Amino acid sequence: MQNIKEKINKVLLIRENLEKDMSWLAKGKKKFKKGIYFGKNVVIEPNVFFDTSEGEIIIDHETKIKAGSILRGPLYIGLHSTVNSLAEISCSRIGDHCKIGGEVDHVFMQSYSNKQHYGYLGWSYVGSWVNIGGGTSIATLKNTYSNVKVGDIDTGSQFFGSIMGDYVKTAVNTSIFCGKIIGESAHLYGTVTEDVPAFTSHVRPGVFYEIPLEIAEKIQIAMTKRRNVKWTATDSKNFEKLHKDTESDRKLAKAQKGKFSFK
């Protein structure tokens, strides 16, 4: 995965960058109340709580906020997104066409990613076309209260979650230790205590199985179809290059070939 340090900074500086960008993010939006701006055709169901005590909140065009959710600024939620009932989202930047539920805090999320159900996602970078299963939670604080390292980079912060590349999928009740790097198109199960190479299934600690290119692409075609987005020849070519470029990571992790087993 490229630019790990850049992704770390997107998380650590999310509050400062949101505050800096709020003026242009608010352009073309209607002021609902002090510190709250809505785009066109935004739907706000009853009993949504807006907390602007620490920053402004911007909801972009065509986005729906369902009943009983809690939004705390500074916060930006992109176009055509959905926030589910009882979600609590704080100090985050959510991309377009995302679906969000549960507890989300200090998260930089790219477009077309889903975290619809209960579970905690905090202090993390999430790429595009990621699906986070119900009950998945990410640790953000070590038991020693020491700074979290991401790879060999000391973040300088006691709080940091995970960096997830594009196309990552997590199964229900997956638990991810803090500071882990999850490679593109990886599938996660159980407890994740180490970095996960791209295009692998993490079955249990120390056990990885390769996800063949044709299977990974088939999954992505199915996912994009569900969102009415066409998978193009260019997408296919880029996906193949990504698989090839990350081959050495799978070899280094001794990822096994064949159908994986939980035994």
Order of alpha helices (4+ residues) and beta strands (2+ residues): alpha-alpha-beta-beta-beta-beta-beta-beta-beta-beta-beta-beta-beta-beta-beta-beta-beta-beta-beta-beta-beta-beta-beta-beta-beta-beta-beta-alpha-alpha-alpha
